[in-house]
């Protein structure tokens, strides 16, 4: 029986938006404090279930497949389109950066405290995908480690005899059903969370409204994301003969949550339910593709990393050749793959790159007050890209299965005619 997450997107969302804007403009400390508590509790609740959902959805889905070949087929399709859309996002970002040239005007640096980023090498970060024990990835919120364990368990289960495989499939499916039931209760709180998120958003925008010196940079990042969302991804769907409008309409609740929560991992439960219930994506594809995309499909992150690294570096006096700029398309793509899908994850990755290049982070500190809006936008773009990739994979697998069925039936039809 499919699980349902009931989301009254129209009335609840409208009331939450109105209340959040009103509360934000009232500018009362006790309201801001209450909004901070509500938003933090909601994000913590979603983080509580996000990693178990990634693990259980992949294992429960994969253990029900006929063979490891099915996993490879679906996984390769997801990976192919993920890399394709992310490379396009980084390419669009570079083109806009060159055209807009945000480094043409100087920035008056006002020192802003910059959150400490993990400045270990990227290779070390990737090596953390192989944990030393099973509990470690969950306790350290290591999404790549959880994904590694899920794939390892999936292939191991598929190699077992049928009786044991069916037993484990039933076990993990039951656990997945339980965690989704908890998620259903959490999502009922979403209107309150959206109200709190908007209250804090208005407060943050009031605190950092001077954007003249950063107008070119911000326009570059925002336009790059909008081009990806409204031009590149819809064209991608159109080429696959899929309606972009119907896809976006079906995924609107998940896209709204992604925008306000600033976390693609936190949006994962609702995104899968929207795909299954509103887009009619098969459960097998949705529960395999979305967790994988949440980990590796970061269109908005790639665009942000490329533009931010070039912008901050050039203000520090670093000169890039055309070849080096093109190389950053692939560097940003690789960096975006494996981003944990948590709030400010792209900001930390960009700061880690800049620190490795020995670039002063003062300008990055100037960007920080405006990152709230950027993070909201790019998270929604990431989930929109996840939705597009999952929809395309579903349609391609569906067409392949139909073609295989017709091929099996053709010899029978020929025999009947003869």
N, C-alpha and C positions, 0 to 999 in steps of 0.2 A: 504493500500500500504506500503510495507516494506521500511524503510528508508535506504539510502545508504551512507556509508562513503567511498569515493574513496581514496585509499591509494596506491600510486605508489611505492611499497615497494622496488623494485629492483634498478632502476636508482636513485631515490631521496635519498634512504638510502645510497647508495654507494658514491654519491657525498658529502652528508652531513658528512659521516665518514671521507672521505679524507680531506675535508676542515677543519673539527674540529681538526683532528690530526695535520695538517699543522699549523693551527692557534695556537694550544697549544704549539708546539715546537718552534714557533717564539718568544714566551715569551715577548710579547709587552704589557705594562700595559694598553694601550687604547683598545687593542683587548680583554684582560681579562675583562676589565670593561664593554665593550659592550656585551660580552658573558654573564656576570652576569645579566645584565639588561634583555636580551632576555630570558634567562632561567627563571628568576623570573617572568616576564610577562606571559610566557607560563604556568608555574605552577599555577600562580594565576588564569588564565583563566580556566584551567582545574578544579581547586578547586571550581571556581564559579559555575560550572555545576554539579560537582560530587555529592553533597548532594541532590540537586533537582532530579537528575537522580535516586539515590537510592530510594528516597521516591516515586517518580512518577512511576518508573518502577514496583515496587512492588504493589502499589495501583492499577495502571492501569491493571496489569496482574491479580491480585487477584480478582478485582471487576468483571472481565469477566468470572470467574470460576462459576461453577454451585452451589457449596456449600463450606462451611468451611472445609468439609472433604477433598476436593481436596488440599487445602492449607496445612492441616496437613500431608497429604500423601507426598507431595513434600518436605515440610519443614523437616520432619523426615528423609527422605532419604538424603537430603543435610547435615543435622546435623550428621547423622550416619557416612557418608563417610568423612566428615570434621574432626571429632574427630579421626577416624581411621587413616587417613593419617598423622595428626598432631602428634599422639602418636608414629607412626612409625618414623617420623622425629626426635622426641626427643630421641627415643630409639637408633637410628643410631648414633645420636650425642653423647650419653653417651658411647656407645661401642667404638667409635673412640677416645673419650677423655681418656678412660681407656687404650686403646692400644697405643696411641701416647704419652700420659702423658706429656702435655705441661708445667706442673709445675716442671719438672725435672731440668730445668735450670733457674737461677735467672734473673730477669729483672732489669736493671739499670733505675730507675725511673727518667724521665725528666718531670717536672711539666707542664702540659698542661691544659689550662682553660677548665673546663668541663661545658657544658650547664646545666642550672638548670632544674631539672626534677620535675615533680609533685610527691611529696613524700607522698601524702595522702594514706591511706590504700586502698588496692585493693577492699575491700567491699564498701568503700565510692565511689570509681570509678564506680563500678557496679550500685550503687544506683542512680548515675547521669543519668542512663538510663531512669528514670521516671522524665521528666521535669516538672517544675512548670507552664510553658505556652508553647504554640505551637511554638512560634518563637525562644525560647531559644536554642534548639538543633542546629538550623541552624546558629544562631549568634555565638555560642560557638564552632562550628565545632565538635559537639558531635555525632559521627556516630551511636553509640548504641542508643542514644536518638531518632535519626531520624528513625532508624530501628523499635524501639518500637512504634513510632507514625504511621509508615506505616502499621505495623501489626494490630494496634488498629483500624485504619481507614478501613483496609481491612475486618476485621471481622464484623465491624459495617455496612459497605455497604452491605455485603452478607446477613445480617439479615433484610434488608429493603425489601419492596414489589418490584416486578419486574420492574414496571415503573420507580420508583425512582432509583433503582439499575442500570438500563440501562442508565438513564440520567447521573448519576455520572460516570459511566464507560466511556461514550462518552466524558465527560468533562475532566477527568484525562488523557484519551488517547490523547486528543487534546493537553493538556499541555505537555505531554511527547513528542509528535511529534514536538512541538515548541522548547523544550529544546534540542532535538536531532538535529534539524536544526542548532541551535547555535553551537552545538558540531561539526557538519560537517565543519563549517567555521573555528573553532579552529584547527581541525586536519589538515587542509590544511597547517598550519604553522609548522607542525611537522618536516620537514627537517631542517628548520632554528633552531628549538629548539635542535634537535639532534646534530647539528654542535656546538651550544653553550655549551651543556652538555659535549661533548667530549673535547672541549677547556678547560673547567674548570677542567675536570677529569685529563687531562695531567698536568695541573698546580698543582693540589693537589698532584699527585703522585711525581712530581718533588720536592715538598716541604717536603715530608715525605717518602723518599726512603730507609731509614735505617730500614730494617725489620729483621735483624739477630736475635735480642733478642726476637722477636715475631713470628719467623718463624713457630715454632711448634703450637702455638695458631692459627695463621692464616691458616695453613694447615689443622688443625682440623676443623675449621669452614667451610672452602671452600670445603674440601672433603665431609663433612657431607651433605652440600647442593648439591654437584654434585651426590653423591650416591642417594639422594632422587629424583633428577631430572632425572637421566639417568638409574636408576635401579629400585627403589621402585615404582615410579609412572608409568613407562612403564609396569612393571609387573602387576600392578593394572589394567591397561587398557587391557593387554593381557588376564588376567583371566576373563575379561568381554567380550572377543572376539572383542576387538576394536583395530584398528591399531594405535600404538603410533606415528609412523612416519607421517601418514596422519593428525593426530590430531595436532602434533607439527607444521607441515608445514602450516596448515590452521591458526594457532594462532600466527605465526611468527611476523606479524606486531605488535600485542598487546604485545608479549613478548619483542620485541625490545624497545617499548616505556616504558614498565615497567622497563627494565634494565637501561635506561638512565634517566628516570624521578624520579626513586626511590620512586614511590608512586603508590600503587595498586588502590587507590581510583581515582587518576588522569587517570589511564589506563582503568577504568571501561567502558566508552563509546565505545572505540575502541574494547575492549575485547568482549562486547556483539555483536557488529556488525560483528566481525570475526566469532563468533560462529554461528550467524544466516545466514550470507551470504556465508561463506566458509566451515563451518562444517555442515551446514543445520540442526542445532539444532532448535527445535521449538521455536517460539517467546515466548510462554508462559513459557517454562522452562528457556530459556536464561535470560529473564528479571526478573525472580524470583530468580533463583539460583545464578547468578553472584553478584548482590548486597548483597545477604546474605553471600556468600563466601568471598566477599571483607571485610566484617566485622568480620567474625569468623574463616576464613580458613587461618592460618598463619604458614605454615610448616617451612619456613625459620626463622621466628621469634622464634618459639619454640626451634629450634636447637641453635640459637644464645644465647638466654636467658640461656639455660642449660649450655652450654660450658662457657659462659662469667662469670656467677655467680660462678660456681665451680672454674674456673681459677683464678679470682680475689680474691675470698675468701681463697683459698689454699695458695696464695702468701701472704695473710695477716695472715696466721697461723691457719686458721680454718681447722678442720679435719672432714671429712665426713665418716660415716660408709657406707658399701655397701647398707644397707636398706635405708639410707638417700639419697644416690645417686639415687636409684631407685625411691624414692618418688619424686625427682626433675623432673622425666619424666612427672609425672602428674601435678606438680606445673607449669612447663614450658608450658604444654599443656593448662591448664586453663588460664594462663597469656596471652598466645598468642590469645586465644579466646576473642574477644572484642578489640584487638589492632586496633587503628583507621585507619590503612592503610596509614599513612602519613610518609614522610621522617623522619628517625631517631626515629620512634616510638618504635622499639625494644630496641634501645640504652637507651632511657628514662625509659622503663620498667625495664631493667636490673639494671640501676642505682638506681631506686626506691627500688627494692628488696635488693640491697646491702646496701643502706642507712638504710632500716628497720632492717637489720642484724648488723648494727653498724660496717660495714666493711669500712676501708679507701678506698677512690676512686682514689688514686694516679695512680694505675695500669690501671684503667679504662680510665684515662686521656691519658695514653700512647697509648691505643688502638684507641683513637679518630682520629688521622691523617689517619688511615687506614680504618676507618669505611665507607668511601665513596665507596670503592670497595665492601666491605661486604654488604652494603645496596643495592647496585645495583644488586648484585647476588641474595640475598635473596628475593628481591621484584619480580624479574623474576620468581623465584621458586614458590612464593606465587601465582602469576597469572597462572603459569603452572598447579599448583595443583587445582586452581579454575576451569580451563579448563577441567581437567581430571574428577573432581567430577561432573561438569555440564554435560559432555558428557555421563558419566555412568548413571546419573539420567535420562537423556533424553532417552537413549536406554532401560532402565528398564521400564519406563512409557510407552514407545512405545510398548514394548513386552507385557506388562500387558493389554494395550488397545486391541492389536491384539488377545490375548488369550480370552478376554472378548467377542470380536466380534465373534470369532469362536464358543464360548460356546453358544451364542445366535442363531447362524445359524445352529448349530448341530441338535436341535429338528426339525427344518423345513426340513432339509435334510432327517432325519429319516422318517418323515411323507411322503415325496415325494417317498422315496424308498418303503415304505410299501403300 
